[in-house]
Amino acid sequence: LLVNGGGFGSVQYLLEGMNLSSNPLMTQQPKASLVVDIGTNEARVAVLVPGASFLVETYQAIPAGYQAFLRKVLALYQEANEDWATNATVEDVNVIVQAWMSAPNTDISTAATTISVELPTLMKQSNDLSEASAVSSTIQVSVQPLLEAFHQVYLDYTQPTSLVYAILNSVLASPIDFRKVALQNIILLGGGSVALRSFGKGLKMEVENAIKSACGVSLGDDTQAMEEEKKDDGMEVSSIAQGRFQSLKAAVERSGGQEGGVQVKYPDPFAADVAHWIGASVMGKLRLSNEDWISVDSSAVSAGGERLRR
């Protein structure tokens, strides 16, 4: 939604057009929202408050954009010495990601360990070779490097370059009165968040579970086991890393049926109440007002004989 990496300042107008309260009967806007913009090469995080721009001290920018994620996936495939990965491109990796997300079952805990994909690079090589020596462009690819890259780039709270680390670091940098409500109103924006929307159990749920895990909040048995498996890379998590975000545990936990917890939300980019904001954002970035689109047929003449632009 932030066209060409536009600033956070105008996001407040988008949020003012949405009912972000966890209670659908309430129309009053929350006193703070945590905006997560996953773009092409980087992700940006900041806490916004109504009637003002974002809080500068909460601004975080990390290399966690969609293209950065694809490059990480490719690097892990190459480290695994996959034969096809030697001459592979980011386009090939994107095909793998999209194929896995469109598979019938992409639950990380139960999904198949391999998927069948047709890679553009192999298709080109096959077309360049003679029919006698042509090779199949469809291969079986392991999904483990894909899942590992997703965990490292977005969910690993021990890594300062991960999305969850940036989210929680941003919350800690905000005034204490804003922290709980900001965690209840995490807004996912940007093309990267749309591209990864259905990854695993869904980007929304994956981020929510990772935040809870980082803050020491217990998860369901199945979810907890899955999180532990994803973190098990042969290195023990240090006590410093484990305790870094423990101060947010009370803000993340739900107790006694009270309102709380972590809530990640997607604004509908084509909803009627935000369409005007999107149009203004696009037009503002394109600077079309600097161009002359006026023709003789579409111009008017004033009483003084001067031509008026429409």
Salt bridges, closest charged atoms under 4 A:
ASP37 OD2 - ARG44 NH2 2.86
ASP128 OD2 - LYS124 NZ 3.27
GLU206 OE1 - LYS230 NZ 3.10
GLU208 OE2 - LYS204 NZ 2.98
GLU227 OE2 - LYS230 NZ 3.10
GLU228 OE2 - LYS231 NZ 3.39
ASP292 OD2 - ARG309 NH2 3.68
